[in-house]
Amino acid sequence: MSTPRLEIDLGKIEQNTRTLVERLARRNISVTGVTKASLGSPEIARAMLSGGAIALGDSRIENIEAMRRAKISAPMTLIRCPMLSQVERVVLNADVSFNTEVEVIGALSAAAQKAGTTHAVVLMVELGDLREGIMPCDIESTVRETLQFPNIELRGIATNLACRSGVKPDARNMAELSAIAVSIEGIFGLTLAIVSGGNSANIPWVLGGEETGRINDLRLGEALLLGREPLHRQAIDGLHTDAITLVAEVIESKVKPSQPWGEIGQSAFGPTPPAAGRGDTEQAIFALGRQDTDPDGLSSGDGIELLGASSDHLIADCGGRHLRVGTEITFQLNYSALMRAMTSPFVAKVTRDNCGDIPVVAKLPAEGNAHFSLEASPSSPEPQRAS
Ligand SMILES: *Cc1c(COP(=O)(O)O)cnc(C)c1O
């Protein structure tokens, strides 16, 4: 199999989705599966839908179009405000878009009239994270203007926290979103079908048992794909954190000093932190770099410590063990590493739908100074089908 590659267990993504869908259903909250970190992969989208997501959300119209071409008919929301230059594509392919600019809603209205369709909008409310959102004091006037556009349906309101400034969704800001929903419904005599409280960062809030008020939807990406909540990157109880892993291959393996020598300037990617003086190390280089992923977001449970990375090389201290060239090692990814790997043309994507162990070509034992090679590794078992 080619390396580097992402190994994607669709069964685990489906299970993660089902687990959260069931837990959130008890709070009357539905799940919109967010596919943006997967380049709009139709297989991942289908896994989320099989797990009970009622709709899909993506930040890029290109991804939504790709899922439509793959014959996915589920409701789809463009969760980034549309570009004026893309409104025609948005009304043709997305059922709903998140919006903050009246000018854009006007353009969506014109495009929807031309296409003979109706487009639904959700207004984003700014609640402190300072990314997209209408300031709460401007919501009423924005709703009034939105309601005047032909071929536009006001489907609801939403907010997004924790993405730019790390503001936590909590009882206070979630109650504020609920209160804004109730107030709009009262002033305009309408019902907002969607009150979407946020992303995976809302999971600690929603599972913490707080009052959920009018909030009836969350948009989840990271939690479904990586099984973690983004605020503290804690594993969510009962979820798989290894649904997606990254496999890379060793291309050099040598004992080298831990300290560089010669006069030190900047490296290719800026200032370098001082290297730890730990004497000679078993250093391995993986054929993996910043063109493939975010090396800072990788970890390996195999006693391998990542020391640095450039465009095409990832350097690791193997903890005294020698990894032969050709050895494949499996890394866990954070969200940033996952997104970069998914969108890199250099990284192969291999999917499984068995929910079992993904065959690992060469796996390190917990300890010891053993040598590893592809030949010495156990043969890959056939994936077991989940019944
Ligand atoms: C990315 C994004 C999400 C999903 O975020 P996760 O942390 O992956 O769950 C939800 N809503 C908006 C507006 C987003 O941009």
The ligand as an SDF file (V2000), in Angstrom:
LIG
                    3D

 15 15  0  0  0  0  0  0  0  0999 V2000
  -15.9470   23.8770   11.3180 C   0  0  0  0  0  0  0  0  0  0  0  0
  -17.2640   24.3160   11.7430 C   0  0  0  0  0  0  0  0  0  0  0  0
  -18.0900   23.4470   12.4650 C   0  0  0  0  0  0  0  0  0  0  0  0
  -17.6300   22.0800   12.9160 C   0  0  0  0  0  0  0  0  0  0  0  0
  -16.5950   22.2010   13.8510 O   0  0  0  0  0  0  0  0  0  0  0  0
  -16.0100   20.9260   14.6410 P   0  0  0  0  0  0  0  0  0  0  0  0
  -15.1700   21.5000   15.7060 O   0  0  0  0  0  0  0  0  0  0  0  0
  -15.2500   20.1370   13.6370 O   0  0  0  0  0  0  0  0  0  0  0  0
  -17.1660   20.1720   15.1670 O   0  0  0  0  0  0  0  0  0  0  0  0
  -19.3520   23.8930   12.8010 C   0  0  0  0  0  0  0  0  0  0  0  0
  -19.7780   25.1140   12.4320 N   0  0  0  0  0  0  0  0  0  0  0  0
  -19.0250   25.9730   11.7390 C   0  0  0  0  0  0  0  0  0  0  0  0
  -19.5790   27.3080   11.3750 C   0  0  0  0  0  0  0  0  0  0  0  0
  -17.7390   25.6040   11.3650 C   0  0  0  0  0  0  0  0  0  0  0  0
  -16.9830   26.4740   10.6790 O   0  0  0  0  0  0  0  0  0  0  0  0
  1  2  1  0
  2  3  1  0
  2 14  2  0
  3  4  1  0
  3 10  2  0
  4  5  1  0
  5  6  1  0
  6  7  2  0
  6  8  1  0
  6  9  1  0
 10 11  1  0
 11 12  2  0
 12 13  1  0
 12 14  1  0
 14 15  1  0
M  END
$$$$
